[in-house]
Amino acid sequence: MNGTIFNIQRFCVQDGPGIRTTVFLKGCPLRCIWCHNPESQTVHQEILYQPRQCIGCMACASVCPNGCHEMTEEGHIFNREKCTRCGACTQACPGSALELCGRSVTVEEVLKEVKKDAPFYENSNGGMTLSGGEPMAQPAFSLALAQAAKEAGLHVCMETCGFATEENMRQIAQYVDLFYFDYKLDTAADHEKFTGVSNDRILANLELLNSLGADVTLRCPIIPDVNFCQPHFEAISALAKRIDCITEIHLLPYHPLGIDKAKRMGIEPAFADEDFLDKKELMPWKEFVEKESGKKVVIF
């Protein structure tokens, strides 16, 4: 059983309770215009290029089998159309201007890395978190990894956009202790406009988790000029009040960290607001949602 990941991050404290190791899987069915991990959207590997770190040695050109790199009067040009993502250039680059994002791993390899910090999980009630991208974009691998982690006695959290088949969501729910479940927009039309897909299936899966008695934290990215408005906070409150399995709500103020990543991938960001949304701006809405929903609200 192999899957494609782009990072395993240890000592995480915001991806579930306690100290955790977060496994970031590649692939996502959504195309949120504000995506902060654009390198995770496709399942295949990506080459990230940071021109500011290029020292002009052109070691990349000497090893590239497809002639993707050349030096011109304008500087180092990376021709992505000819690139097969073999990664040879990333290994040759001494300045780390070129980076290969994504690697194939087995369940056993991931679990071996995750279990290195088992004592920290035990002392902090932590564990493993599946994130992405979207873990359910690789449903068989995510299921196998969650099952293996539970058999190893680990607490399992999964961050998900909720877009998956009912069968896949039902299967993995057996091995997930806590779902961090995204709620991005209220109507199917707006959800499709800003993420590329309707939220019908997402909301159906939230109802499914509720029927299964899952533990769900609702994660709500708050984006300027998209959903930073009273009707959205009213919708969050109403949903959380209606769905019993939602035990907590997280408000996630927008940050523009995905903009630079998109540029390193050679694509123009779809959402170019480079201002952070200050947490203080969400304080009145935190109080509003807590009062209306009766659930605990945290700003991250």
N, C-alpha and C positions, 0 to 999 in steps of 0.2 A: 504494500500500500504506500504509494508516493503522493506527496502533495507539493505545492509550490508556495513558499513563504518569502517574505522580504526582510523579516527581522524577528529576532527573539530578544525581547528586552527584559532584563532582570530588575528586581527591586522597584517595581511599579507600585504606587500607592493610590492611584486614581482610577484604576481599572477593576475595581471590586474591593471587597473588604480585606484588610490586612496587607501584608507584603505579598506581592504577586509576581509571577513571570508571565508576560504577555506575548503570545505567539501571533504575529501579524501575517495573515494569509493573503495571497494575491487573488484578484478577481472580485468584481462587484457588478451587479445588474443595474445599479443606479448610476446616473451621471449628474450628481448634484453640482450646480454651478459654483458653489462655494467650497467644493471638496478640498480638504486639507491634506489628503493623501492621494493625489492624482496618480502617483506611481503604482498604486495598488489596484487601479481599475481593471486592467487586463490581467489575465492569468499568466501570460507569457512574460519572459524577462524583458527588462527595459535597460537602455543605456542612458545614464544621466550625464550631461556635460555642463561643466561650470567654467566658462571662458576665463573668468578672473583668476583661476588657479592654473591656467595653461602657461607653461614656461617656454613654449615654442620649440621644444627639442624634437618634436615629430617622431618620437619613438613609436607612437601609435600607428603612424603611416607605414613604418617598416614591418609591422607584424599583421596589419589588416589584410585579409585575403581578398577583399572586395574593393579596395581603393577608396574607402569612405572618407579618408582624412587627407587634406592637402593644405599647404600654406600658400596664401595669396597676399596681395597687397593689403587686403582688408584684415588679414590675420588667418588664424586656424579655422578652416571650414570643415564641418562635419556633415557629410551627405547621408542623411538617415534613410533615404529611399533605397540605397544600395545595401544598407546594414542588415545582416542576418542575426544580430545579437549574439554573436559567438563569444564575446567578452575578451578576446585576445588583447584588444587595445587597452582595456581597463587594467589588465595585469601588467602591461608594459609602461603605463603612465606613471612617472616618478612624482608628479605633482598632485596626484589624486583629482585631476580635473575630469577624468572619466571614471564612472562608477557603474558597475553591473548591479542592477536591482532585481532580485529574485533568484531563488535557487531551489532545486528539487531535493526533498528530504523524505525520510521514512518516518512513520509513527515512532519507531524505536529511537531514532536519532533525536527527535524533538523531545520525547519523554525523558531521555537520558539527560538532556540539557536542563529541562524543567526541574527534575528531581534533585539537582545539585543544591538547591536552596530549600529543601524539605524542612530543615530545622527552623528556618525563618517562618515558613508557613505555619508550622505547629505552634510557634510562640505568638503569632500575630493573628491566627485564624485566617490566613491567606490561602493562596493556591495558584492555579493556572487560569489565565483568561485567554479565550480565543477572540481575536479581533481581525481587523483587515484595513482596507477591503471589506469583504463580507464573507464570513466563514461558510455560509450556506451556498456560496458560489462553488465550493468544493465540498459538497455534502457528504460523500463517502469518506473522504479523508478526515473531515471535521468530526464525523460520527465516530470513526475508529479512534481518533485521538482523544475525544471526550470519554469514550468508554474505557480506554487504556488508563487514562488519568484517574477515573473513578475507581477502577480496580486496584490502582496503586494507593488509594486512600486520600486522593487530593480533592480539595474543593474546586469545582469548575464553574467559571463564569463565562458567559458568551455575550459579546457585544454584537448586535445584529440590527440591520435595517428592517428585518421582518419579511423581506421579499423572498419567499421560498415555497415549495410545494407543501401542501398540508401533510403529506406522508413523511417528507424529510423533517419537517418541524416536529411532528409527533414522535418520530424515532429518536431524535437527538434530545428531546425534552426529558427522556428517561435518565440522561447522564449529565444534565446541567442543573446546578444548584441555584444559580441566579442568572436571570436574563437582564442585560442592559439593552432595552428595546427602544429604538429611535422613533420619535414622533416629530416629523418635520413640518408638515403642512396639513391643513384641515380638509380641504375638498379634493376630490379625485382630479379635477381639472387643474388646480394649482399645483398639486403634487406632480402631475405629469409635466407641467410647464417648466418647473424648476429642477426636477430630478430625472425626468425622462420616462417615468412609469407612474401609473395610477397607484393610489394607496389602498385600493379595494382588497387586494390579496394580503397586504400588510395588516390591515385592521382585522381581517378574517383570522389571521394567525394569532393576533393578540387575543381575540375571543377564544381561539383554540387553547392557548396557554392558560387562559382563565378557567376554562372547563377542566383542564388537567391539574389545576391547583398549583401552577408554577409560581415561583417568586420572581416578580418583575419590578425593575426600576425603570421608569419612563425617562428617556434621555431626549432633551429638547434643544437642538441647536437654535439659537436666536440670531437671525441674520438681518442686518440693516437693509431697509428697502425691500425686504422679502416677507418676513413674518414678525417683525418687531412692532406689534400693534395690539391694541386691546382685544379685538376679536380672536386673535390667536391664543392669548392667555386665557380667555374665556373658554375656548375649545379644549385647551389642555386641562383646565380645571374640571370641565364637564366629563371628559373622558376618564380622568383619574378617579373621579367620584363614582362613576358608573362601574368601572372594572375593578373588582375586589382584589385581584392578584397584584395590582400596582400598590406597592408598599412605600415607595419613595419617588420623588420627581427631581431630576437634575436639570437645571437651566445652564446651557453651555453658550456663553457669549462668543460671538464670532471673533476669530483671529485669522490674519491673512497669510499664515505660514505656507499654505498651499500654492501661493502665487509664484514664489521663487522655484518651487519644485516643478511646477508646470513649465516654466521657462527653461529649466534644465533638461526637460524632456523634449524641448523644441516645439512646444505648443503655446498658443496665446491663451492666457487664463480667461475663462468664461465670465468670471466675476472678479473685477479688479479693484474692489474697495480695499485699500491698504491700511485702513484704520481699525485698530482694535476696538471692540465694544467694551466699554468700561463696566466692570462688575457693579459699580455704584449705580449705574443706570438701570440695573435689573432689581435693585433692592425693593422698590415699591411693588414690582410685579411678583417678586417672591412672596411678599406678604399677602398680596391679592390671591395668588394661587393657593397658598396654604389655607387661607380663610374659606375660599370657595370650594376647594376639593376635600379639605379635612385631612390631607396627607402632608408628610414632611417634605420640604423643598430645600434643595441645596444648590448654591451657585458655584460652578467650577471655573 
